[in-house]
Amino acid sequence: MVMDASATTSETLPVETLLERLATVVGEEHVRALPDDARYGGLLVPNLTPEQRPRAVVQPASAEQLQQLVTLVPRLAHEIWTTPNACGNGARAGEQRRPAVLLDLSRLDRIVEVDRRAAVAVLEAGVGFDALLAHLRERDLPLATDLDANGARAVLGGLLDRHWGVGPWGERSAWFCGVEAVLRNGALLRSGIGALPGNANWARTRYAYGPALDGLFTRSALGIVTRFGLWLAPRPRRLLPFMLELTNAVALGAAVEALRPLLLDGTLGGTVAIAGDASDAALLAARGIAAPAATGGWRLYGALAGSTGRVAARWDSVRAALAALPGARLADEATADGDARWTARLRLLRGETLHHDASGRDGDALAFTVVAPPTALDARTLLRILTARLPEVDARVEFRQGPRALRLEVALPSGPRNHGARRAMALNTLAELVKAGYGIAFATPGLDDAVEVRHVDEELRGLHASVRAALDPYAPRRAAPRGDKPAPKPRAKKT
Amino acid sequence: MKPSAGELPAARVDAKALAAALDEFRTALGPQWVLAGQAPGLSVYRDDFAPGTHPERAPAAALQPANLKQVMKALDIARRHGIPLWPLSSGRNLGYGGAAPRQAGVVMLDLHRMNRIVEINEKFAYAVVEPGVSHLDLGRELARRESRLVPAPPSAGWGSVIGNLLERGHAYTPQAEQFDNLCGLQVLLGDGTLVDTGFGAFDKSRVARLSASGHGPQLDGLFAQSNLGIVTRIGLWLRPAPASCRPYRVTLASDDGLHALVETLRPLVQEGMVAPGASIVNLEKDAALLTTRRRYQADEGRLTAATRARLAQDFKLAAWTLYGALYGSSALVANDARELAAALGAVPGARLEFEDEVGDAPAFALRATLARGTADMGAHAALDWVGAGAHLDFDIALAQTGDAARGAVDACRALCDEHGLDYLAELQVGPRDLRHRQSLVFARDNARDRRRARGLYEALLAAAATRGEGVLRTHLDFMDQVAERYAWNDASWLRTCEALKDALDPAGVLAPGKSGLWPGRAGRKRN
């Protein structure tokens, strides 16, 4: 992202006037100048200077208010930035062409519906994981879902970021079903079956009629999701968490190879996490717990869920594959005593969040997620590149392994003094990872635009731009209508 | 409301422009691959199963390109001359319009010659295929390679893998939701841009077929049941063959147990024991695969109790039969067999039988074949139920509850009785819903039968609208009608799709009217 501090010019509306105009929609108590703390600035783009940060934050209470705001804010010559609940995930920053207003959807926090029998929920954008859990507990609903360690974060944020959790329900996009979104032209849209007036099943049927639009709103600013359908799981009759200690990268690679067929054929549903010392330590630090001494090794966390008989039958296969790995030690719940890392992960795998931090402080890190084939060689290659490109940096590194992909999540601490250097370091690392054939699934806003420009080919970027131009009347106009282009020659086959 | 399809005028194509375009098409593709005028091959692009009495929608010509380069040239020519194209993978979607276009006068873009299986990857369990590859082709190639991978075919395997997936067809294995098996597509937009979605857009990506989403928004859904681009290649996730696959059936002697069966299945589906792909099929639908109606009942009208009893006895059928299979290790399958039997004890009259217990039951054999992922054409036999038969398919989504299932069954059956056609139906089990799929089988050489089918279909659509049920796919004739029902909040979904249509196909030449999406240049009128 090109940061242009000069975007705030003398022609910009005085902040008092801006606040007054925004207050006409939501009331003055829900509009304020962006507070001078890390919260809102940090969760969008790390280490913004005061000039670069949004000038105001607005908290609409309804989709109707949001519809009014998306048409008002551009008329006030401001960009729209959004966050589901300002707790660190799902935020989207607009271009830096003009000063910005941040729309914080925290007040859209209703749990609209939980259908116990169907195991589905309809949530508003600002609902956090802890709020959903409390709702289920208070009503004694025997349902479960994948969670973020930080229970303050928005359920929607994880879906929009396409993050993976850990355990039987870890691949979150598989649990997303139907959205309601405000488009930049002010229209309120429901996708899928939700577009059928009077139909109550829009969180039950993923694909309806005609083109499916849900995916448009993930990892994009094409619309602002206000509510969405979420598939839940029945609370498992038996949950069997397990940990595999791996002494070094060689053992890690062997585990990746051993897990691949189990994840691919569904014996082990969902995803597993493979955490390094810094990643585990960060998880504990958030709870105020000191981490055990670093081992230099890795710990693999996963769980099986289902009936007692089904879990036992699948565990036989998993245990047979993992127990014999050299350099690995398999642990279960009974062996958790004394290991704070395993104890914390157990809570998460059982469906409990670990802490409630609404500060959005993780936004101070530059984060990215790399997608690689799930092989031992690729696990080692990823680590080699990180070691070479991020020396002397206390990066938090954690793998997620799913049926066909190994994802590496990297968080690089950065502060005002070293942000530029760290950003350059991260971009160089990403370039080398892409050169090695890997994909970049996620990057914090400070990196994301650069990934798009540097690594996504011209044709797909053109498609992104065309879709945006169709849905957003304030999108930058293209130099020439695409329809006037001559047909390009076929590109070299990539497959 | 737009006119119904039978009244749709032919596409407005300037005769001189068409003649000039045909000359260029012949140069680009070779004259033998451009069918026009009285070319005998042109007659395949029609809907032999069309209900009602409206005239055939004869295309002006058909193009049969052999490769991507020719497709791009064809699109370029069509854009320059303003010729609407109707892309087609193989045209086997017979219950929904087959190989016909929506309007007469368009030019078919038939991709069946693009039939390469580009890649089969055993390690990561995927294939890369072109539009002309059928499920039978893919199954044969996997068998030839002695692959350990299993595909997910629909009931009739002759159709295109890509066509079936993009139309959101249903399979009978755990990968039943075919669209979820898509991993990256290559698509030619209406403006001539060739796009690889997902990580296919990263240079030399090694993960293009391993991660369904790439960087930025997930766009693949735009190209399902749509006319926003021509899909020329896809990545398709397959499934490793399980160590054990044990097909089963659960029979019900009457409608009485249906409610309890659906209620019992729901938690088993949510826990993963009953995999999506299981399907609850009624006696008429099973019987249609195995015999003819006339052999059992001479007169029209609902099958009598005596007829149904004879069919059940002769072919080992039941009023309703759940077909499914257990997959996994031997230990897991053995466990699931015990748990399934225990759970079904709550369903009055239900009888669970595994493959080795069923004996000689041809309907079961067909379903077991599909559950194993083997493409087959056995389902095509249903057309013989009424002699020279045709079928028109009606698909709606239901809540996964006994009430919803019984409500739809009772209502649809009553309408069948009213219109004098048999009720052939199945309830396909989805992850959180049921899909009620009904085949309106009628004699295609009988004008009265065709009118009946049309009348019944219109009545089913109206009844679904009254009950608030969503139609998931439909025949060419009803695409506008169904699209306009998705009208929540001033038709914001349809308006959004139309805006995308104009942006991605600015010349408006790709499949005008597909799924009810018309380009602005076709004179779309929407308040």
HADDOCK unambig.tbl for C-alpha pairs under 7 A between the chains (distance, minus, plus):
assign (segid A and resid 118 and name CA) (segid B and resid 432 and name CA) 6.41 0.50 0.50
assign (segid A and resid 187 and name CA) (segid B and resid 492 and name CA) 6.72 0.50 0.50
assign (segid A and resid 188 and name CA) (segid B and resid 492 and name CA) 6.74 0.50 0.50
assign (segid A and resid 189 and name CA) (segid B and resid 492 and name CA) 5.34 0.50 0.50
assign (segid A and resid 189 and name CA) (segid B and resid 493 and name CA) 5.84 0.50 0.50
assign (segid A and resid 190 and name CA) (segid B and resid 493 and name CA) 6.50 0.50 0.50
assign (segid A and resid 191 and name CA) (segid B and resid 493 and name CA) 6.52 0.50 0.50
assign (segid A and resid 193 and name CA) (segid B and resid 470 and name CA) 6.30 0.50 0.50
assign (segid A and resid 195 and name CA) (segid B and resid 486 and name CA) 4.89 0.50 0.50
assign (segid A and resid 195 and name CA) (segid B and resid 487 and name CA) 6.01 0.50 0.50
assign (segid A and resid 195 and name CA) (segid B and resid 488 and name CA) 4.89 0.50 0.50
assign (segid A and resid 195 and name CA) (segid B and resid 493 and name CA) 6.33 0.50 0.50
assign (segid A and resid 196 and name CA) (segid B and resid 470 and name CA) 6.80 0.50 0.50
assign (segid A and resid 196 and name CA) (segid B and resid 485 and name CA) 6.38 0.50 0.50
assign (segid A and resid 196 and name CA) (segid B and resid 486 and name CA) 4.40 0.50 0.50
assign (segid A and resid 196 and name CA) (segid B and resid 487 and name CA) 5.98 0.50 0.50
assign (segid A and resid 196 and name CA) (segid B and resid 488 and name CA) 5.61 0.50 0.50
assign (segid A and resid 197 and name CA) (segid B and resid 486 and name CA) 6.93 0.50 0.50
assign (segid A and resid 197 and name CA) (segid B and resid 487 and name CA) 6.45 0.50 0.50
assign (segid A and resid 197 and name CA) (segid B and resid 488 and name CA) 4.89 0.50 0.50
assign (segid A and resid 198 and name CA) (segid B and resid 468 and name CA) 5.84 0.50 0.50
assign (segid A and resid 199 and name CA) (segid B and resid 468 and name CA) 5.11 0.50 0.50
assign (segid A and resid 199 and name CA) (segid B and resid 469 and name CA) 6.47 0.50 0.50
assign (segid A and resid 201 and name CA) (segid B and resid 399 and name CA) 6.37 0.50 0.50
assign (segid A and resid 204 and name CA) (segid B and resid 432 and name CA) 5.13 0.50 0.50
assign (segid A and resid 204 and name CA) (segid B and resid 433 and name CA) 5.66 0.50 0.50
assign (segid A and resid 205 and name CA) (segid B and resid 397 and name CA) 6.94 0.50 0.50
assign (segid A and resid 205 and name CA) (segid B and resid 432 and name CA) 6.73 0.50 0.50
assign (segid A and resid 205 and name CA) (segid B and resid 433 and name CA) 5.90 0.50 0.50
assign (segid A and resid 208 and name CA) (segid B and resid 472 and name CA) 5.06 0.50 0.50
assign (segid A and resid 209 and name CA) (segid B and resid 471 and name CA) 6.77 0.50 0.50
assign (segid A and resid 209 and name CA) (segid B and resid 472 and name CA) 4.83 0.50 0.50
assign (segid A and resid 209 and name CA) (segid B and resid 473 and name CA) 6.16 0.50 0.50
assign (segid A and resid 210 and name CA) (segid B and resid 224 and name CA) 6.51 0.50 0.50
assign (segid A and resid 210 and name CA) (segid B and resid 225 and name CA) 4.70 0.50 0.50
assign (segid A and resid 210 and name CA) (segid B and resid 226 and name CA) 5.81 0.50 0.50
assign (segid A and resid 210 and name CA) (segid B and resid 515 and name CA) 5.66 0.50 0.50
assign (segid A and resid 211 and name CA) (segid B and resid 221 and name CA) 5.83 0.50 0.50
assign (segid A and resid 211 and name CA) (segid B and resid 222 and name CA) 4.67 0.50 0.50
assign (segid A and resid 211 and name CA) (segid B and resid 223 and name CA) 6.11 0.50 0.50
assign (segid A and resid 211 and name CA) (segid B and resid 224 and name CA) 5.18 0.50 0.50
assign (segid A and resid 211 and name CA) (segid B and resid 225 and name CA) 5.72 0.50 0.50
assign (segid A and resid 211 and name CA) (segid B and resid 226 and name CA) 5.53 0.50 0.50
assign (segid A and resid 212 and name CA) (segid B and resid 221 and name CA) 4.53 0.50 0.50
assign (segid A and resid 212 and name CA) (segid B and resid 222 and name CA) 5.53 0.50 0.50
assign (segid A and resid 212 and name CA) (segid B and resid 224 and name CA) 6.90 0.50 0.50
assign (segid A and resid 213 and name CA) (segid B and resid 221 and name CA) 6.26 0.50 0.50
assign (segid A and resid 213 and name CA) (segid B and resid 222 and name CA) 6.37 0.50 0.50
assign (segid A and resid 215 and name CA) (segid B and resid 217 and name CA) 6.07 0.50 0.50
assign (segid A and resid 215 and name CA) (segid B and resid 218 and name CA) 4.44 0.50 0.50
assign (segid A and resid 215 and name CA) (segid B and resid 219 and name CA) 6.08 0.50 0.50
assign (segid A and resid 215 and name CA) (segid B and resid 221 and name CA) 6.85 0.50 0.50
assign (segid A and resid 216 and name CA) (segid B and resid 217 and name CA) 4.98 0.50 0.50
assign (segid A and resid 216 and name CA) (segid B and resid 218 and name CA) 5.52 0.50 0.50
assign (segid A and resid 216 and name CA) (segid B and resid 219 and name CA) 6.00 0.50 0.50
assign (segid A and resid 217 and name CA) (segid B and resid 217 and name CA) 6.30 0.50 0.50
assign (segid A and resid 218 and name CA) (segid B and resid 217 and name CA) 5.24 0.50 0.50
assign (segid A and resid 218 and name CA) (segid B and resid 218 and name CA) 6.65 0.50 0.50
assign (segid A and resid 219 and name CA) (segid B and resid 216 and name CA) 4.92 0.50 0.50
assign (segid A and resid 219 and name CA) (segid B and resid 217 and name CA) 5.09 0.50 0.50
assign (segid A and resid 220 and name CA) (segid B and resid 216 and name CA) 5.87 0.50 0.50
assign (segid A and resid 220 and name CA) (segid B and resid 217 and name CA) 5.34 0.50 0.50
assign (segid A and resid 233 and name CA) (segid B and resid 270 and name CA) 6.60 0.50 0.50
assign (segid A and resid 234 and name CA) (segid B and resid 270 and name CA) 6.77 0.50 0.50
assign (segid A and resid 265 and name CA) (segid B and resid 239 and name CA) 6.78 0.50 0.50
assign (segid A and resid 265 and name CA) (segid B and resid 240 and name CA) 5.95 0.50 0.50
assign (segid A and resid 306 and name CA) (segid B and resid 271 and name CA) 6.07 0.50 0.50
assign (segid A and resid 309 and name CA) (segid B and resid 335 and name CA) 6.09 0.50 0.50
assign (segid A and resid 310 and name CA) (segid B and resid 332 and name CA) 6.11 0.50 0.50
assign (segid A and resid 310 and name CA) (segid B and resid 335 and name CA) 6.50 0.50 0.50
assign (segid A and resid 313 and name CA) (segid B and resid 331 and name CA) 5.58 0.50 0.50
assign (segid A and resid 313 and name CA) (segid B and resid 332 and name CA) 5.04 0.50 0.50
assign (segid A and resid 314 and name CA) (segid B and resid 332 and name CA) 6.56 0.50 0.50
assign (segid A and resid 372 and name CA) (segid B and resid 207 and name CA) 6.18 0.50 0.50
assign (segid A and resid 373 and name CA) (segid B and resid 207 and name CA) 6.30 0.50 0.50
assign (segid A and resid 404 and name CA) (segid B and resid 124 and name CA) 6.05 0.50 0.50
assign (segid A and resid 404 and name CA) (segid B and resid 210 and name CA) 5.28 0.50 0.50
assign (segid A and resid 405 and name CA) (segid B and resid 210 and name CA) 5.80 0.50 0.50
assign (segid A and resid 405 and name CA) (segid B and resid 211 and name CA) 6.49 0.50 0.50
assign (segid A and resid 437 and name CA) (segid B and resid 204 and name CA) 5.66 0.50 0.50
assign (segid A and resid 437 and name CA) (segid B and resid 205 and name CA) 4.38 0.50 0.50
assign (segid A and resid 437 and name CA) (segid B and resid 206 and name CA) 4.91 0.50 0.50
assign (segid A and resid 438 and name CA) (segid B and resid 205 and name CA) 5.94 0.50 0.50
assign (segid A and resid 438 and name CA) (segid B and resid 206 and name CA) 6.10 0.50 0.50
assign (segid A and resid 438 and name CA) (segid B and resid 207 and name CA) 6.31 0.50 0.50
assign (segid A and resid 439 and name CA) (segid B and resid 199 and name CA) 6.18 0.50 0.50
assign (segid A and resid 439 and name CA) (segid B and resid 205 and name CA) 6.80 0.50 0.50
assign (segid A and resid 439 and name CA) (segid B and resid 207 and name CA) 6.58 0.50 0.50
assign (segid A and resid 440 and name CA) (segid B and resid 215 and name CA) 6.35 0.50 0.50
assign (segid A and resid 441 and name CA) (segid B and resid 214 and name CA) 5.60 0.50 0.50
assign (segid A and resid 441 and name CA) (segid B and resid 215 and name CA) 5.22 0.50 0.50
assign (segid A and resid 442 and name CA) (segid B and resid 215 and name CA) 6.89 0.50 0.50
assign (segid A and resid 455 and name CA) (segid B and resid 202 and name CA) 5.85 0.50 0.50
assign (segid A and resid 456 and name CA) (segid B and resid 201 and name CA) 5.43 0.50 0.50
assign (segid A and resid 456 and name CA) (segid B and resid 202 and name CA) 5.30 0.50 0.50
assign (segid A and resid 457 and name CA) (segid B and resid 201 and name CA) 5.20 0.50 0.50
assign (segid A and resid 457 and name CA) (segid B and resid 202 and name CA) 6.21 0.50 0.50
assign (segid A and resid 459 and name CA) (segid B and resid 193 and name CA) 6.69 0.50 0.50
assign (segid A and resid 459 and name CA) (segid B and resid 194 and name CA) 6.75 0.50 0.50
assign (segid A and resid 459 and name CA) (segid B and resid 195 and name CA) 5.43 0.50 0.50
assign (segid A and resid 460 and name CA) (segid B and resid 195 and name CA) 5.68 0.50 0.50
assign (segid A and resid 460 and name CA) (segid B and resid 196 and name CA) 6.72 0.50 0.50
assign (segid A and resid 460 and name CA) (segid B and resid 197 and name CA) 6.65 0.50 0.50
assign (segid A and resid 460 and name CA) (segid B and resid 201 and name CA) 6.30 0.50 0.50
assign (segid A and resid 466 and name CA) (segid B and resid 503 and name CA) 6.07 0.50 0.50
assign (segid A and resid 466 and name CA) (segid B and resid 504 and name CA) 6.76 0.50 0.50
assign (segid A and resid 467 and name CA) (segid B and resid 500 and name CA) 6.32 0.50 0.50
assign (segid A and resid 467 and name CA) (segid B and resid 503 and name CA) 6.92 0.50 0.50
assign (segid A and resid 470 and name CA) (segid B and resid 499 and name CA) 5.54 0.50 0.50
assign (segid A and resid 470 and name CA) (segid B and resid 500 and name CA) 5.67 0.50 0.50
assign (segid A and resid 470 and name CA) (segid B and resid 503 and name CA) 5.77 0.50 0.50
assign (segid A and resid 482 and name CA) (segid B and resid 191 and name CA) 6.21 0.50 0.50
assign (segid A and resid 483 and name CA) (segid B and resid 191 and name CA) 4.86 0.50 0.50
assign (segid A and resid 483 and name CA) (segid B and resid 506 and name CA) 5.46 0.50 0.50
assign (segid A and resid 483 and name CA) (segid B and resid 507 and name CA) 6.81 0.50 0.50
assign (segid A and resid 487 and name CA) (segid B and resid 76 and name CA) 5.93 0.50 0.50
assign (segid A and resid 487 and name CA) (segid B and resid 192 and name CA) 4.65 0.50 0.50
assign (segid A and resid 487 and name CA) (segid B and resid 193 and name CA) 6.66 0.50 0.50
assign (segid A and resid 488 and name CA) (segid B and resid 192 and name CA) 6.57 0.50 0.50
assign (segid A and resid 488 and name CA) (segid B and resid 193 and name CA) 6.43 0.50 0.50
assign (segid A and resid 490 and name CA) (segid B and resid 69 and name CA) 6.29 0.50 0.50
assign (segid A and resid 494 and name CA) (segid B and resid 204 and name CA) 6.76 0.50 0.50
